Every structure is written in C-alpha cells, then in structure tokens.
Amino acid sequence: MTKREFVHKADLIDKEDLKEELQEFRKFALKKNMLELAVAFILGGAFQKLVTGISEGFFMPIINSVLSHTGTAWRETTWELGNVSIETGKLGGLAVDFFITALVLYILFVKILKPMWAQEAPKEKSKPIPISIRSKKVH
C-alpha cells in the first residue's frame, strides 16, 4: 500500500466517530470495578504462587514422608492400567493445593475480614412498618 492510498483510507474514517469510540473505551477500561478486577487478578496470581510455594515447601514434604512407601515422591506416583497411565500423585497434589487455597481464603475472608467489614458498616435502624388490622365480625 502506498502512502497516498493510506492517506486516502485515513480520510474515509470519521474522526468524530473514532473520537467517541475511544472515549467510550476509555470510560469502560478505567471504570473503578474494571481496575479492581485487574488488581484482583494480579493479586490472585501472586497469591496462588505463595500457596503453591507453601504447599510444595512445607506440606508436601510432610505428606510425602507419611505416604511415600516406595521411596519416590508421592506426587509422581502413577497407576498403570494396561496401556493407560493415571497420574494419581499429580491429581492428589492439585487437590491438596486446592484445599490449602480454599482454607486460607476461608480464614482470610470469613474469619478475619468479614467481621472487620461488618464492624465498619453503619447499621441503619429499621423503622417499624405500620400494619392495619381489620377484623371481620363472625356471626
């Protein structure tokens, strides 16, 4: 494409529409909840690395010493069923990682942060709802 063809195609683009689209995209990308989601995603990745490090460095050696009777790491154990090899150790390790992550998140959010958030939130007094009771005379 020559420079003249490029300039001609650029002239066909409505600059006002492009400006509006860019402003709309900017509003979308810089929304508070969008930025919070990005931060949460990054922190989640870092948190997962931390949990994996704790799992592999602390819990797995303990579990391995208890469960490994073959002399190999239990995360590397497999079941051989004919021509099929099932990596039971890898699956078990992922299950332990998941359990540790879930336990830490439960303790952090339900036991530590939730009570703190509940104390900070101002509680509104509920107003009584007036109820009119009409009774019918029964004959």
C-alpha positions as CSV (number, residue, x, y, z in Angstrom):
1,M,0.0,0.0,0.0
2,T,1.4,3.3,-1.0
3,K,1.4,6.4,1.2
4,R,-1.2,8.1,-0.9
5,E,-3.6,5.0,-0.6
6,F,-3.1,5.0,3.2
7,V,-3.8,8.7,3.5
8,H,-6.9,8.3,1.3
9,K,-8.2,5.4,3.5
10,A,-7.5,7.5,6.6
11,D,-9.6,10.3,5.2
12,L,-12.6,7.9,4.9
13,I,-12.6,7.3,8.7
14,D,-14.9,9.6,10.5
15,K,-12.7,11.3,13.1
16,E,-15.6,12.2,15.4
17,D,-16.9,8.6,15.5
18,L,-13.4,7.4,16.2
19,K,-13.0,10.0,19.0
20,E,-16.4,8.9,20.5
21,E,-15.3,5.3,20.4
22,L,-12.0,6.0,22.1
23,Q,-13.8,8.0,24.8
24,E,-16.3,5.2,25.3
25,F,-13.4,2.6,25.5
26,R,-11.6,4.8,28.0
27,K,-14.7,5.1,30.2
28,F,-15.1,1.3,30.0
29,A,-11.4,0.5,30.7
30,L,-11.0,3.0,33.6
31,K,-14.1,2.1,35.5
32,K,-13.4,1.5,39.1
33,N,-14.7,-2.0,39.1
34,M,-12.6,-2.9,36.0
35,L,-9.4,-1.6,37.7
36,E,-10.3,-3.5,40.8
37,L,-10.8,-6.7,38.8
38,A,-7.4,-6.2,37.2
39,V,-5.8,-5.7,40.6
40,A,-7.6,-8.7,42.0
41,F,-6.5,-10.9,39.0
42,I,-2.8,-9.9,39.6
43,L,-3.1,-10.5,43.3
44,G,-4.8,-13.8,42.8
45,G,-1.8,-15.0,40.6
46,A,0.6,-13.9,43.3
47,F,-1.5,-15.5,46.0
48,Q,-1.6,-18.8,44.1
49,K,2.3,-18.7,43.8
50,L,2.5,-18.2,47.5
51,V,0.1,-21.0,48.3
52,T,1.9,-23.3,45.8
53,G,5.2,-22.4,47.5
54,I,3.9,-23.2,51.0
55,S,2.3,-26.4,49.7
56,E,5.4,-27.7,48.0
57,G,7.9,-26.4,50.6
58,F,6.1,-27.2,53.8
59,F,3.1,-29.5,53.5
60,M,4.3,-31.8,50.7
61,P,7.5,-33.0,52.4
62,I,5.4,-33.9,55.5
63,I,2.7,-35.7,53.4
64,N,5.4,-37.3,51.3
65,S,7.2,-38.7,54.3
66,V,3.9,-40.2,55.6
67,L,2.6,-41.5,52.3
68,S,5.6,-42.5,50.3
69,H,6.5,-46.1,51.0
70,T,8.1,-46.7,47.6
71,G,11.0,-44.2,48.1
72,T,9.7,-41.8,45.4
73,A,7.8,-38.6,45.8
74,W,4.1,-39.4,46.1
75,R,3.2,-36.6,43.5
76,E,5.0,-38.7,40.9
77,T,3.1,-41.9,41.6
78,T,1.0,-43.4,38.8
79,W,-1.4,-46.3,38.4
80,E,-0.8,-48.4,35.4
81,L,-3.9,-50.0,33.9
82,G,-2.9,-51.8,30.8
83,N,-1.6,-49.2,28.4
84,V,-3.1,-46.4,30.4
85,S,-1.1,-44.4,32.9
86,I,-3.1,-42.5,35.5
87,E,-1.1,-39.8,37.4
88,T,-2.7,-40.2,40.8
89,G,0.1,-38.3,42.6
90,K,-0.3,-35.2,40.4
91,L,-4.1,-35.2,40.9
92,G,-3.7,-35.6,44.6
93,G,-1.1,-32.8,44.7
94,L,-3.5,-30.5,42.9
95,A,-6.3,-31.5,45.3
96,V,-4.0,-30.6,48.3
97,D,-3.1,-27.3,46.7
98,F,-6.8,-26.5,46.2
99,F,-7.7,-27.5,49.8
100,I,-4.9,-25.2,51.1
101,T,-6.0,-22.3,48.9
102,A,-9.7,-22.7,49.9
103,L,-8.7,-23.0,53.6
104,V,-6.6,-19.9,53.5
105,L,-9.2,-17.9,51.7
106,Y,-11.9,-19.0,54.1
107,I,-9.8,-18.0,57.1
108,L,-8.9,-14.7,55.5
109,F,-12.3,-13.6,54.2
110,V,-14.8,-15.3,56.5
111,K,-13.0,-15.2,59.8
112,I,-10.8,-12.1,59.6
113,L,-12.0,-9.6,57.0
114,K,-15.8,-10.2,57.2
115,P,-16.0,-9.3,60.9
116,M,-13.9,-6.2,60.3
117,W,-16.2,-5.1,57.4
118,A,-19.3,-5.8,59.5
119,Q,-18.0,-3.5,62.3
120,E,-17.2,-0.7,59.9
121,A,-20.5,-0.7,58.1
122,P,-23.0,1.7,59.7
123,K,-26.1,-0.1,60.6
124,E,-29.4,1.6,59.9
125,K,-32.2,1.3,62.4
126,S,-35.1,-0.3,60.8
127,K,-38.3,1.6,61.0
128,P,-41.4,-0.3,62.1
129,I,-43.8,-0.8,59.3
130,P,-47.3,0.3,60.2
131,I,-49.8,-2.5,59.8
132,S,-53.5,-2.0,59.9
133,I,-55.5,-4.9,61.1
134,R,-59.1,-5.1,60.2
135,S,-61.2,-7.7,61.8
136,K,-64.4,-9.0,60.4
137,K,-67.2,-9.9,62.8
138,V,-68.1,-13.5,62.5
139,H,-71.7,-14.4,63.2
